Amino acid sequence: MDTHHHHFHKERKQVINRLARIEGHVRAIKDMAQSERDCPELLLQIAAVRKALDGVAKVILKDHIEECVVSSFGHDNQEQVLKDLHNALDHFIR
């Protein structure tokens, strides 16, 4: 997203763990498709992955606001940090 600022992200480990579970879930869906499982089963599992991705995105967004946006207040990079956040939200929420 942004390479102009670096801060400690307290939820980084949780994000990585969630993404690893999602990765495993996606692999399982691929295996289900290769095994010619019913379409409703596949769609249900895909919906679960989408929900999980939304959940991890929410954790990342909260962490970014708390750690990056708030810490930028009163600094020279505040405008850039907010611009980067707006850009990310524009791409995420369509």
N, C-alpha and C positions, 0 to 999 in steps of 0.2 A: 504494500500500500504506500507507505511513505518512508523514505530513507533519510529524511532531514532531521529526525529526532529519535533518540533511543532512550528508553526508560525500562526499568524493571517491570515486567508484567506478572503480577502475582498469580494469575490464573493460567499461565503458560503450560504448566504440567497437566492441568485438567483439560485444557484444549487439546493437547497432544494425545492424551488418553482417549478422549471422546472421538477424535479423528481416527485413531487406530481402530476403535470399535466400529465406526462407520465404514472404514475400509474393509474390514472383515465381513460386515453385513452386505456390502456391495458385491464382494466376491461370492458370498452365499447366494445372492440373487442371480448372479451370472451362472452359477452351477445349476440353480433351479431352472433357468431358461434352457441350458444345455440338456437338462433331463426332461425337457418338454413338460414342465409342470403347468398346471392350469393358469390361464391369464389372470383370473381374479386373485390367485395367490401371489403372483408376481406383482400385480398392482398394489396389493396390500403391503407387501414388503417394501416396494418403492416408496409408498406413502410414509412408511415408518422411517426410511432413510431421509426423506425430505424433512420430516419433523425433527429428526436428530440433527440435521445440518442447520435448521433454523435455530435449534437450541444452542449449538456451539457458536453460531454467529452472534446470538444474544450475549453469550459470555464474553466473546471477543469485543463486542461493542461496548459493553459495560466496563470492561477492563480498560479499553482505550480511553473512554471518557474520564474514568477515575484517574488513570495514570498519566495519560498524555495531554488530553485537552485541559484538564484542571491545572496541571503543572505548567502549562504554557502561558497561563494568565500572567500578565505583567512582564513577559519576555518578548524579545524581538521576533520570535517565530510564531507567536499566537495567531496571526492572520493566516500563515501557511498551514498550521495545524488545523484550523477550522476549515480552510479551503479543502484540504485533503479529506477531512471527515465528510464534508458535503459531497465531494466527488464520490467517495466510497458509498455513501448512502444512496446517491443517485443511481449507481450501478447495481446496488443490492436490492433496492426497493423499486420495482418497475410496475 
